[in-house]
């Protein structure tokens, strides 16, 4: 496998980073939302997501994915997880509100914060914790 998987928690700037760096960095955003919510895969979405992630690793140096428990369980141990410090929950809820308005996502993030943070913290992958005000772009040199 060629590529390294970079798992990023929501609102860390994963998509923004890939869209602004794909010309000078061999990377792709393998976002789970279409696989999980828009497809007809049901509960089997993670199996198809994993197969596609492996295919993308053969084609790209960096494959960016979402840092949710289902995905963290299937990423290779040599992956990197980028997520905020746990105490930054309010900041990240505000980021979710500012990027999508009053959608259901900020409430979903609020309800799953501890579960998602536990998954990130307990993974054997290398961890990069964001400080207040930081995004993936701010830690590019650590990737």
N, C-alpha and C positions, 0 to 999 in steps of 0.2 A: 504494500500500500504506500502510495506516494504522500498523500496529504495528512495534515494534522487537523484534528477536530477542535474547534474553539466554541464552547458552549457559553452563551451569554444570557443572563437573566433579562427579562422584559424591561424595557425603558433604559437600557444601558447604551443604546445607540448602535446596535448590531447592524441593522439594515442601512442606516445612514453611513456607517463606516464602510460597508461593502460597496455601496453605490458611489462613494467618493474616493475609493482606493482601488477599484478593480483594474484600472488602466496601468497602475504601477505596482500592483501586488496580485499574484495569482490566487484569487479568492472567489468564493461563491457563497450566497446566502441560501441555505437550505431550511426555509422556514416551515414549521410544522402546522401552521394554521390551516392551510389548504388541505393537507393530508388528514388532519384530525376532524375538521368541521365541514369542509366543502365537498369532499369526496364521498364515495359510496362504500368506503372501506369498513365503516363501523369500528368495532373494537380491534380489528386487525390492522388498523392504520399504522401502528408502530412497527409491525413486521415489514411492511412495504417501505416505510420511512427508512428503516435500518438498511435494507437492500440498496435503496437509492443513495443513502449516505456513503455506503461502501463504494458504489460506482463513482460518486463524485470525488472521493479520496483518490481514485486512480487518475483523475483528470485535473485536479486542482491541488495547489500546495496547501491552501487553508480552506476548510469547509466550516462555515459558521452555522451553528444550530441554536435552538432555544434551550435554555437551562431549566428544564422542568424535570421532575422525578422520573417520568417514563423514559425520557431521552438520556438523562444522566446515567441510568442503569445500563444503557447499551453502548455508550461511547467507550472507545479504547482507553486504557489506563494512562497512555501517554498524552491524553488530551489536556486542554486547558479550560478551566471554568472561570468566567469573569462575572462577578456579582458584587453587589454593594455590601458594606458592613451592615449587619443586622439592624443596628440602631437607626439606620437611614430610611426606615419604612415610610414615614410621612413624606419625606422628599420624593421617594419613588412613587407614592400614590399621587402626589401632585404632578409629577411628570406624566403619569398615565392619564390624568384628567386633562392636562394641557395638550397632549398629543391627540386625544380622541374625544374631547368634550365629555359630556355626561353620558357615557356609554356604560355598558355593564362591566367592562374590563376593570376599571379601578376597584369596584367592589369585589370582583373575582380575585384580583391581586391581593387585596386586603385579607380576604378569607383564606387564601393559600400561602400567604407570606411565610409563615413559620415552617410549613411543610416544604416549600421550595428552598428556603434558606438551609434547612436541615439536610436536604438532598445535596446541595452544593457543598456544604461544610463536611459532610461525611464521605464524599467521593474520594477515591484514591488519586484522582487527577490533580495536576498542578493547579493551584488557586491564585487568582489575582483579585484582590478585594479593592473595590472602588471607594474612595473617600467622597465626602460631600462635594457635589459639583462636578465630579469626574464622569467621563464616558469612555467607551472603548477607544476612541481616538486619542485619549489622553494617556493610554497605556500601550500604545502601538509598539513601542520599542521593547516591551516585555514579551510580546508574542513572538 
